[in-house]
Amino acid sequence: MKNISYLLLLIPVLLGSCDKVIDLKYTDNEVKYVIEGTITNEPGSCTVLLSKTRNFKDSNPFNGLSGASVKIENNGNTYTLLEDRPGVYKLATLIGVPGQTYQLTVSVEGETFSASSRMPTLVPFDDFYLKPKDFDSLRTITYVKYKDPANETNFYWFELFVNDKRQRNYSLMNDQFTPGQEVTTPIIFQNKTDDLSRNFKKGDKLALEMHSIDASVYLYLFSLSAAEGSDNGAAPANPLSNLKGGALGFFSAHTTQKRTLVIP
């Protein structure tokens, strides 16, 4: 789970393979490129979002950048992603394979950024359920079940959806204490909608996407969660990216599975 001691053990290993650690304490007038790239084992999932930062106090609409060269390399083959709309690059025919490594290269406005990610083994998402006593109008506790593979280190990212809308909060897990075990653990859905008067109710659809991710993406998401959790009014520290070249964001090759349930 989100375990600080395990993260500290990871950092020396991960940083040894990175170009540098990015200092993310940028000022409002310092503009950086932002890249969010994913490729999964599902068709149509290969997508790279390219934008620039805005002031962290702004509403942060997506500021997509057009005209970039976006490529993914795998096993000696190079694939060029096509711009679907400003700042959104896709290649529907490229499907990731567990166990293989993918390299991303983005060239824009004279700058080049790169990252590498290995897609882990697919871990079957066995169950997603709700106990009636764990449902209330503001917070609902669901449970996930999966069997962690033995003899390998595994990291998990759970994305949450309410009525098909992705939530800002997410859950991260690892197998430090559960290697090779059957895992049943709670996932908390919180009422964090734009309309604060809107509570969970019967008939709402809850969905969970389970991703098996590599160590560098786990570290990025862990540090992103810590940055967004800052409540002291200071500018958040930037998360630790696996991108080389100075861009913010991440590139992840991961497996994905989705399950849904309806609040009875």
C-alpha angles and dihedrals in degrees: 000000000000092000118168096202092053091049091053090052089052098051100073091048095047097044090051089067097043129090092231143323110264117230101224099186093108125162126241093261095048109100120202134179117252122207125183112179132173138174121179141175090264125091116256095019101110103110137150122192116202124190145131129254123259128198108298090234092056123099087253105222112186107275099198122198120218130202100042127142108234120183138169122201126201130167093347094310121115122207124193118215117220124226108251094180133339108316095356116107122184144172110189094187095059110092122180123236121214113247095028128109124231127199121205123203122184122184119186135154092352094310127110127202129181142183140174130213133176117215108231127220114287109255110203114245097225104181146356117189147153129226110217093230090057095062123095134149097262105031131024125190117210129178133227128199129198140145113244112221116244125235096028137077113247135195127191135199119193118197117200128216130186115196089343093306116121113235124223092231122075138170130242126198139173135185101245090125100022109049111163093356135124105253127207113176138159125253116197122218110198129196098250101143125140088250102065091192091062110098131183112272141175112290095032113136117229120192134183129197114203115206127186103213137182125252097261093054090047089054092048094050092044092053091043090055090050092049094050090046093062110118102174095096094249125126107274118252112248118253121249106266128205089212119109121215102049104285123136122235133046147263119225133185104192144149119249137199128172132207130179139195137181122228104245 
